[in-house]
Amino acid sequence: MAETKRLRVGIIGCGAGVFHLEGYAEEPRAQVVALAGLDTDRCQDLAKRFEIPRVYGDYRELLEQDDIDAVSVVVPNNLHLPVTLAALEAGKHVIVEKPLARNADEGERMVRAAEAHGKVLAVAFQRRHRHDVQIVRRIVANGELGDIYYAKAFWMRRSGIPDLGSWFTSKEAAGGGPLIDLGVHVLDMALHMTGNPTVTAVSAVTYAQLGPQGKGNWPGGRRRSANAGARYEVEDLAVALLRMENGATLHLEASWAVYTGMTDEFGVQLFGSKGGARIHSKDYAQVGTLELYGDVGDTAIDGRPRLQQRLGHGGIVRDFVDAILNGTPVTPSGAEGLDRVRLIDAIYQSAELGREIGIEQEAVVG
Ligand SMILES: NC(=O)c1ccc[n+]([C@@H]2O[C@H](COP(=O)([O-])OP(=O)(O)OC[C@H]3O[C@@H](n4cnc5c(N)ncnc54)[C@H](O)[C@@H]3O)[C@@H](O)[C@H]2O)c1
């Protein structure tokens, strides 16, 4: 059998870039040939661990390499737009980390540029590949829970500001706080599991209570220790109610730091007319996280499906490579990433104005 050419890939960003390296390590149709990052030590460590031959500093050097077909953009949120536009311009297909962009204006430019250049643009909502999420999505699509009329999605940390004083806590660099960082994941999970209902309005409130006091940094500090004088310009708790065209509502909560018994926990709960489902993951657990609620005859039944561990970015990479090689529609697409960013924009706007915001948006397929 003739050997087909493997796609050649570059990873830009050496923090969460490791998840992309792990994803590509599972994909025989592609190989990572280069990394780029300004933090040379972290990049060199990754290059050694994953046997990547080339390491660049600035991302532009990597994009100049003609033998690279695709890149992952895993840089601070304010760089998603310029790096993605430059990559598409250089003829590369792109996976962007979540959130797609800091706001919908930036996201639209990215989606339009991918269309104009005829390249694949994917966004890394890797939690869609969790086994519990896939089970719930399937049973909802089969109508087994009836009509979903209420849902709750949350991601709450007791003390989990990623890096107090870094780009994460700068409004300019990150575009927002835990809502755009964590909330976007569970918002995507909830909408994806319920077949992407159209959101018509949002009402939201945000708070910044612990961060400005220098409290709530990740235990021991992820990279630095907490500092009461550190810049903290974003919310540390966001709460929103989203109304759907079909009458359903979604309650969303996202926090990096709040006084709670939870450590680092996220989940989605669906309430349907024939049954319910609850995903609750503590410290990123993937098994023992799903409960299903229904009836057998007139008896209420709670079930706990057996679950498998999955590598989320492995699924993202597989679908991306399929889209490039076989022309299958990519999922999650840039358009879906844009839809989520539009909702995030509306949530921040509602919180700022102190009232409900109506949403006009195009339907997304996912
Ligand atoms: N999907 C997930 O679960 C997940 C998890 C963590 C982070 N993320 C996302 O990944 C992105 C990066 O987050 P992080 O935690 O890795 O941040 P980080 O600060 O740890 O790393 C950012 C990386 O970008 C690099 N970078 C910055 N400017 C650059 C330039 N001009 N050229 C080349 N490299 C440059 C830095 O050198 C660094 O390697 C964010 O968008 C974040 O939301 C996603």
The ligand as an SDF file (V2000), in Angstrom:
LIG
                    3D

 44 48  0  0  0  0  0  0  0  0999 V2000
   -9.0860   23.6250   26.5050 N   0  0  0  0  0  0  0  0  0  0  0  0
   -8.6240   23.7560   27.7370 C   0  0  0  0  0  0  0  0  0  0  0  0
   -9.0130   22.9950   28.6330 O   0  0  0  0  0  0  0  0  0  0  0  0
   -7.6090   24.8170   28.0540 C   0  0  0  0  0  0  0  0  0  0  0  0
   -6.8410   24.7220   29.2260 C   0  0  0  0  0  0  0  0  0  0  0  0
   -5.9230   25.7380   29.4930 C   0  0  0  0  0  0  0  0  0  0  0  0
   -5.8010   26.8200   28.6200 C   0  0  0  0  0  0  0  0  0  0  0  0
   -6.5740   26.8810   27.5020 N   0  0  0  0  0  0  0  0  0  0  0  0
   -6.4650   28.0270   26.5630 C   0  0  0  0  0  0  0  0  0  0  0  0
   -5.1540   28.0190   25.9830 O   0  0  0  0  0  0  0  0  0  0  0  0
   -4.7110   29.3460   25.7540 C   0  0  0  0  0  0  0  0  0  0  0  0
   -3.3460   29.5350   26.4250 C   0  0  0  0  0  0  0  0  0  0  0  0
   -3.5020   29.3240   27.8250 O   0  0  0  0  0  0  0  0  0  0  0  0
   -2.2730   28.7860   28.7210 P   0  0  0  0  0  0  0  0  0  0  0  0
   -2.8490   28.3830   30.0270 O   0  0  0  0  0  0  0  0  0  0  0  0
   -1.4970   27.8050   27.9400 O   0  0  0  0  0  0  0  0  0  0  0  0
   -1.4500   30.1540   28.8760 O   0  0  0  0  0  0  0  0  0  0  0  0
    0.1050   30.2780   29.2340 P   0  0  0  0  0  0  0  0  0  0  0  0
    0.3090   31.6860   29.6380 O   0  0  0  0  0  0  0  0  0  0  0  0
    0.5000   29.1730   30.1570 O   0  0  0  0  0  0  0  0  0  0  0  0
    0.8780   29.9870   27.8640 O   0  0  0  0  0  0  0  0  0  0  0  0
    0.7850   30.8800   26.7620 C   0  0  0  0  0  0  0  0  0  0  0  0
    1.8030   30.4740   25.7400 C   0  0  0  0  0  0  0  0  0  0  0  0
    1.7010   31.3790   24.6210 O   0  0  0  0  0  0  0  0  0  0  0  0
    3.0240   31.7370   24.2410 C   0  0  0  0  0  0  0  0  0  0  0  0
    3.0840   32.9940   23.4870 N   0  0  0  0  0  0  0  0  0  0  0  0
    2.6730   34.2180   23.8610 C   0  0  0  0  0  0  0  0  0  0  0  0
    2.9960   35.1160   22.8900 N   0  0  0  0  0  0  0  0  0  0  0  0
    3.6160   34.4280   21.9090 C   0  0  0  0  0  0  0  0  0  0  0  0
    4.2080   34.7780   20.6430 C   0  0  0  0  0  0  0  0  0  0  0  0
    4.2130   36.0490   20.1950 N   0  0  0  0  0  0  0  0  0  0  0  0
    4.7730   33.7950   19.8920 N   0  0  0  0  0  0  0  0  0  0  0  0
    4.7820   32.5380   20.3240 C   0  0  0  0  0  0  0  0  0  0  0  0
    4.2530   32.1340   21.5010 N   0  0  0  0  0  0  0  0  0  0  0  0
    3.6800   33.0860   22.2780 C   0  0  0  0  0  0  0  0  0  0  0  0
    3.7640   31.8230   25.5580 C   0  0  0  0  0  0  0  0  0  0  0  0
    5.1620   31.8420   25.3270 O   0  0  0  0  0  0  0  0  0  0  0  0
    3.2490   30.5500   26.2250 C   0  0  0  0  0  0  0  0  0  0  0  0
    3.9690   29.4320   25.7640 O   0  0  0  0  0  0  0  0  0  0  0  0
   -5.8060   30.2710   26.2960 C   0  0  0  0  0  0  0  0  0  0  0  0
   -6.6200   30.6960   25.2480 O   0  0  0  0  0  0  0  0  0  0  0  0
   -6.5860   29.3780   27.2480 C   0  0  0  0  0  0  0  0  0  0  0  0
   -7.9530   29.7400   27.3520 O   0  0  0  0  0  0  0  0  0  0  0  0
   -7.4620   25.8990   27.2140 C   0  0  0  0  0  0  0  0  0  0  0  0
  1  2  1  0
  2  3  2  0
  2  4  1  0
  4  5  1  0
  4 44  2  0
  5  6  2  0
  6  7  1  0
  7  8  2  0
  8  9  1  0
  8 44  1  0
  9 10  1  0
  9 42  1  0
 10 11  1  0
 11 12  1  0
 11 40  1  0
 12 13  1  0
 13 14  1  0
 14 15  2  0
 14 16  1  0
 14 17  1  0
 17 18  1  0
 18 19  2  0
 18 20  1  0
 18 21  1  0
 21 22  1  0
 22 23  1  0
 23 24  1  0
 23 38  1  0
 24 25  1  0
 25 26  1  0
 25 36  1  0
 26 27  1  0
 26 35  1  0
 27 28  2  0
 28 29  1  0
 29 30  1  0
 29 35  2  0
 30 31  1  0
 30 32  2  0
 32 33  1  0
 33 34  2  0
 34 35  1  0
 36 37  1  0
 36 38  1  0
 38 39  1  0
 40 41  1  0
 40 42  1  0
 42 43  1  0
M  CHG  2   8   1  16  -1
M  END
$$$$
